[in-house]
Amino acid sequence: MIEIHNIHKSFGGKKVLDGVSGVFETGKTNLLLGASGTGKSVLLKCIVGLIKPDIGSVTFDGTYYTNNKLDIRQEIRRKIGMLFQGSALFDSMNVEENVEFPLRMLTQMSKSERMDRVNFCLSRVGLENANMKMPSELSGGMKKRVGIARAIAPNCTYLFCDEPNSGLDPQTAITIDELIKEITEEYNITTIIVTHDMNSVIEIGDKIMFLYQGKKLWEGNSEEIMDTDIKELNDFIFANRLMRDAKKVEDERVEEERMEEERNEGNS
Amino acid sequence: MLTNFGKYLLFIQSLLSRGEAPKILFNRTIDEAILIGINSIVIVAIVSTFIGAVTCVQISYNLTNALIPRSTIGFMVREMTLLELAPTITSIVLAGKVGSNIAGGLGTMKITEQVDALEVMGINSASYLVLPKIMAAVFVFPMLVIIAMFLSIGGGFVAGALSGEITPQEYITGIRGDFVPYNILFALIKSVVFAYLISSISSFQGYKTEGGALEVGEASTKAVTNSVIAILIADFVLAQLLL
């Protein structure tokens, strides 16, 4: 479980995060939702420690992280896996070396043990025969898969994904979302995903935190999000026609059911 | 400028804090040494050979006094090569090749979040990426300078012989006359200092890159210009201190 408390962050006088607090539960896919420029990625980087918050604290399973001693922060960082927006695969290494890298750097595993783990992780993300390919030879979806394999290779306890399906076609995006959710449940890890994709919200959003202008505006799950009264959130959710139409159909269905029930009650 | 210098010093300090295991550092240094050294041999060979050749021809052109022996041409080519041309010109050429490569590579890693990926894993990215480059440069540059010395003097020999300005025997007499071994040590000290300046300044420029492709290009340009300026200043300071 990851807890964040009163996170503030400004860049050059511009407030990006304004007192964000919340809890991200273990074994669930926690989503940070919001429009572009609302501070989602900055919050994620504050949590993993790539950016230091001006005020506020982050706790990983009860261990204070933000300003703790270097060795304690290092210990926590070694439990973190992260999938970056652009995958951030090391250009000079092939797929196998990319996935092996954290094992080589962070564990005492022998070469054969590392290879077994690499092959397992690659098969887990559906890339059995891509070991020798270079990142430049991979499609966007494959890069994301390799990024996930690299993140889970050292048996991470916390998985962070920064817009994992950005730039992907809808089908591949759903596949990546489902893969992240499966891995989260299978290994019972704490996963935080930054997204602005409503498909992700509906498909995998166990817990959602909606950010608006650097503040947490709403928190709930994928079912509750459709029935909120918050204007900013509704504007975001129903920004596209598909969602508006879906909402309209759903409202009509609910209204018909209500009228049907009333008719049935009248007849009886 | 002062702020940048302060940031540079902090950057150098960060290289030495929480470094990686010696085995990893050693392997990375060898990899970088191969990249910097092997890939630079051709350009160093071409530049130094022609510089030696041009030096020989130009000295010969200016040395018109019949009282000065022709072997002086060989002597002057050797002295200029050892004291200045081999260490300084080679380093300036390498600032362009190696410096821009280091800054561009690190800058690209920075903007594509590869550096962040290392940090998230708990690895000191500066130490892991930069320290081996500096160590490799400090190790390899003197070797390249020694190669440059031989080829430059050899280039002078060939140019002198082919142009008929000086006979091979006169040239050899010249390069063997009044030899001061300390000059070689001086050249090697210079090459080590220049190697450190080029690799650390270029790494600093690459490592602080933010933005996109345009900024990576800017970082490469700054890396080369700042390295060249630093080389020239250091060249003067070392000459004052050590000669």
Interface residues (C-beta under 8 A of the other chain):
Chain A: K45 V48 G49 L50 L70 Q74 E75 R77 R78 I80 M82 F84 Q85 G86 A88 L89 F90 D91 F101 P102 M105 L106 F160
Chain B: R18 E20 I24 T108 M109 T112 E113 Q114 D116 A117 E119 V120 M121 G122 I123
